[in-house]
Amino acid sequence: MISQIGCAYRYWFKAIFKPGEVFDTFRSDPKKLEISLWILFFFAIFYSITALILYFAQVLPLIDPWIPIAKEKYYLYQAFWTIPWGLATAFMLAGIAHVMAMLGRDNPSPFTFKDALVVNSIAWVIPSFVLMWLPETFVVPFFGGVPWPGWVDLLRLSLLAPIWQVALVVIGMRKTHGVGWIRGIVIGLVVTGVGFGMFLPIMR
């Protein structure tokens, strides 16, 4: 288990700079399913901890929650639903990517759901970790909110993160499922759109 956790962190941080190389190595790892789960699980834990930090720092959500929860306690509740919601979403996105990659294939047997999970664990976690988790954990709590103008949030959340995720999905699915550029881009756009749609109602 310790070695799997070590591999998870190694793939995680190396993928920030060399995603193609990581996908090549990761997909041939006999423990790729377990390592993918560790990546997803630890990232969900990190975000749960961030939610608790925001709660204790008395930071309020920027957008009023649609769920009937007091704004003052929203991040407390978010700390508990982030892990199951995150894991379920990751599995769903991997399933969508795998099915889309298999459509119309004469011989889909060489390609597996595990490989799609490998791709989506990296593609979802890396942009979220760099563009969302790091600033929201190490900057926002100390200022009682975002200290930058609104266009910076728009840029990092609505432009850079989706583009990065789509790019990683394309790179990964081409490596693991042999899809062409057009199909890879379509898969990336669908997976990224569904992923953001899943988290938009609950993440503040």
PyMOL commands that set and color helices and strands:
alter all, ss='L'
color gray80, all
select helices_A, chain A and resi 2-14+19-26+32-56+71-102+113-138+140-143+150-177+181-199
alter helices_A, ss='H'
color red, helices_A
deselect
rebuild
show_as cartoon
